Amino acid sequence: MPRKTNTEKRDGKGRGRGASTERRTPRPKPKIDFTVDALDYKNTNLLRQFVTDQGRILPRKYTGLPAHYQRRLNRAIKRARQMLLMK
């Protein structure tokens, strides 16, 4: 039986970049309306916005924060967990 060539393998289905005609709508990125000083482990109301219901920290892809804000956010959330201010 002859092998299939690349043109025969493609049937329009699958995980290729241009295969699907539907586009995903991107998640809305929140505007940064706080200062670096507000990123504190005691400010649990602010920190809860960046944690899922299961307690996972949202990645930069979804938060839209700059890298240095995200690192401070992670540190503050982990400190708040250690102090039993957050779950």
Summary of the structure (lengths in Angstrom):
residues: 87
radius of gyration: 21.2
end to end distance: 59.9
largest distance: 68.7
contacts: 147
relative contact order: 0.15
helix: 39%
strand: 2%
